[in-house]
Amino acid sequence: MISIKEFIQAFTPTFTKQLQEIYDNKGGPPAIEPETAQLIAVLLAMKKPKEVLEIGTSFGFSACFSAQYLAEGGKITTIERNPGLFETARKNFEKMELQDKITLIEGDALEVLPELRKQGKRYDYIFMDAAKGQYINFLPFCIEMLNSGGMLCADNIFARGFVTAERKDTPHRMRTTHDRMRVFLTEIMNHPGFWASIVPIGDGLVVAVKRECTLDNQ
């Protein structure tokens, strides 16, 4: 008997040839799982965001993938702190001819996000896929900069199963991530300004929508 993950992947459409080439030659950390990408595609196709913020560019696959679903004139701002991944992503954006749609920022998100907030930036969709232990620290900036009715997605919230395990069964090197991710999940799932759900797909995805009646500082 195959796993549920394998079953879902068997029905998941393949990427375009160019996207598949980027996916296969990533040269970096794992990309979003194909089944997770398909769910995000459905969400973005419904949302049609104009302004997108991505925290954690990696080698650029998810930004290239998401660019297909932007509203007319839509833009993606994506942040990557690793110089090697930054350069790989830059080349991939050029390969896909997406330089006009994607703004790539090199730097630590915890330093870049305050600057974006100071500039008054607002987003319709925010995608978190960076250091898992930092999600709880990214969250206040995301809440403030996300437009009412906007969508926040956070990938890899299971951290390869380490977050779902008991703390005592988690390797010491993963315990900070374990603890911080659980704090993040508690915060986002119980935040009065969001409708949120944990979706057990890929390595776990949080999907949250900012309530339209929410004050910007909630």
C-alpha positions in Angstrom: 0.0 0.0 0.0 1.4 3.4 -0.9 1.3 6.3 1.5 -1.2 9.1 1.3 1.6 11.5 0.2 2.5 9.2 -2.7 -1.1 8.8 -3.6 -1.6 12.6 -3.8 1.6 13.1 -5.7 0.4 10.5 -8.3 -2.5 12.9 -9.2 -0.5 16.1 -8.9 0.1 17.8 -12.3 3.7 18.2 -13.3 5.4 21.6 -13.5 6.1 23.4 -16.8 9.3 22.4 -18.5 11.2 25.5 -17.3 10.0 25.2 -13.7 10.8 21.5 -13.6 14.4 22.3 -14.8 14.7 24.8 -11.9 13.2 22.3 -9.5 15.5 19.5 -10.6 18.7 21.7 -10.6 17.9 23.6 -7.5 21.4 23.5 -5.9 20.0 24.3 -2.5 17.6 23.3 0.2 14.5 21.2 -0.7 11.8 23.1 -2.6 8.2 23.2 -1.7 6.7 19.7 -2.2 4.8 19.3 -5.5 1.5 18.7 -3.7 2.0 21.8 -1.6 2.7 23.8 -4.7 -0.5 22.6 -6.2 -2.5 23.7 -3.2 -0.8 27.1 -3.3 -1.6 27.4 -7.0 -5.3 26.9 -6.2 -5.2 29.5 -3.4 -3.3 32.0 -5.5 -5.6 31.5 -8.5 -8.5 32.4 -6.3 -6.8 35.3 -4.6 -5.0 36.8 -7.6 -2.7 38.9 -5.4 -1.2 42.2 -6.7 1.6 42.5 -4.1 3.4 39.4 -2.7 6.0 39.1 0.0 8.1 35.9 0.2 10.4 35.4 3.2 13.0 32.9 2.1 13.8 32.9 -1.6 16.1 29.8 -1.6 17.0 29.1 -5.2 13.9 31.0 -6.5 11.5 28.2 -7.4 8.5 29.2 -5.3 8.7 32.8 -6.5 8.9 31.7 -10.2 6.0 29.3 -9.6 3.9 31.9 -7.8 4.5 34.6 -10.5 2.1 32.7 -12.8 -0.9 33.6 -10.5 -0.4 37.3 -9.9 -3.0 39.9 -10.8 -2.1 42.0 -13.9 0.8 44.2 -13.0 1.5 42.1 -9.8 4.8 42.1 -8.1 6.7 39.7 -5.8 9.3 40.9 -3.2 11.4 38.1 -1.9 14.2 38.0 0.7 17.2 35.7 0.9 20.2 36.0 3.3 22.4 33.2 1.8 24.7 34.8 -0.9 25.0 31.6 -2.9 21.2 31.0 -3.0 20.7 34.7 -3.7 22.9 34.4 -6.8 21.2 31.2 -8.0 17.8 32.7 -7.6 18.8 35.8 -9.5 20.0 33.7 -12.4 16.7 31.7 -12.3 14.6 34.8 -12.4 16.6 36.0 -15.4 16.2 32.6 -17.1 12.4 32.8 -16.6 12.4 36.5 -17.7 10.8 37.6 -14.4 13.1 40.5 -13.4 10.2 42.9 -13.9 7.9 41.0 -11.7 10.3 39.9 -8.9 12.4 42.1 -6.7 15.1 40.1 -4.9 16.5 41.5 -1.7 19.7 40.1 -0.1 19.7 40.2 3.7 18.4 38.8 6.9 14.6 39.0 7.0 14.7 40.2 10.6 16.6 43.3 9.3 14.7 43.7 6.0 11.2 43.3 7.4 11.4 46.4 9.7 12.6 48.4 6.7 9.7 47.3 4.5 7.3 48.2 7.3 9.0 51.6 7.7 8.4 52.1 4.0 4.7 51.5 4.5 4.7 48.3 2.3 1.4 46.3 2.2 0.9 42.9 0.8 -2.0 40.7 -0.4 -0.2 37.4 0.1 2.8 36.5 2.3 4.7 33.2 2.0 7.0 32.1 4.8 9.6 29.5 3.9 12.8 30.5 5.7 14.4 29.5 9.1 11.6 27.6 10.9 12.6 28.8 14.3 12.2 32.4 13.2 8.5 32.2 12.1 7.3 33.5 15.4 9.6 36.5 15.0 8.5 37.1 11.4 4.8 37.0 12.4 4.3 40.5 13.9 5.7 42.1 10.7 3.5 39.9 8.5 0.4 40.7 10.6 1.0 44.5 10.3 1.9 44.5 6.6 -0.8 42.1 5.4 -3.8 43.8 3.9 -7.3 43.0 5.3 -8.5 39.9 3.5 -4.9 39.0 2.7 -3.5 35.5 2.9 -0.5 34.2 4.9 1.0 30.8 4.1 3.8 29.2 6.2 5.5 26.1 4.8 7.3 23.2 6.5 5.6 23.7 9.8 6.2 20.1 10.8 10.0 20.5 10.2 10.3 16.9 8.9 8.3 15.6 11.8 10.4 17.1 14.6 7.6 19.6 15.6 5.0 16.9 15.9 7.2 14.7 18.1 7.4 15.1 21.9 10.1 17.4 22.9 12.0 14.7 24.8 12.1 12.7 21.5 13.5 15.6 19.5 17.3 15.9 18.9 18.9 18.7 20.9 19.8 20.6 17.8 16.1 20.8 16.8 14.6 21.6 20.2 14.7 25.4 19.7 12.9 25.0 16.4 10.4 22.6 18.0 9.6 25.0 20.8 9.4 28.2 18.7 7.3 26.5 15.9 4.8 25.4 18.5 4.6 28.9 19.8 4.1 30.2 16.3 1.3 27.7 15.6 -0.4 28.5 18.9 -0.2 32.2 18.1 -1.5 32.1 14.5 -4.2 29.5 15.1 -5.6 31.5 18.0 -5.1 35.0 16.8 -8.4 36.9 16.8 -7.4 38.7 13.6 -7.1 35.5 11.5 -9.0 32.5 10.2 -6.3 29.9 10.1 -5.9 26.2 9.4 -3.0 23.6 9.6 -3.1 21.6 6.4 -1.3 18.2 6.6 0.2 18.3 3.1 3.8 18.1 2.1 5.8 19.0 5.3 2.8 20.9 6.7 1.3 24.2 5.7 -0.4 26.9 7.6 -3.0 28.9 5.6 -4.3 32.0 7.3 -6.6 34.8 6.1 -6.6 38.2 7.8 -10.1 39.1 8.9 -11.3 42.2 7.0 -12.6 43.8 10.2 -9.1 43.5 11.8 -7.3 46.6 12.9 -3.9 46.8 11.3 -2.1 46.6 14.6 -3.9 43.5 15.8 
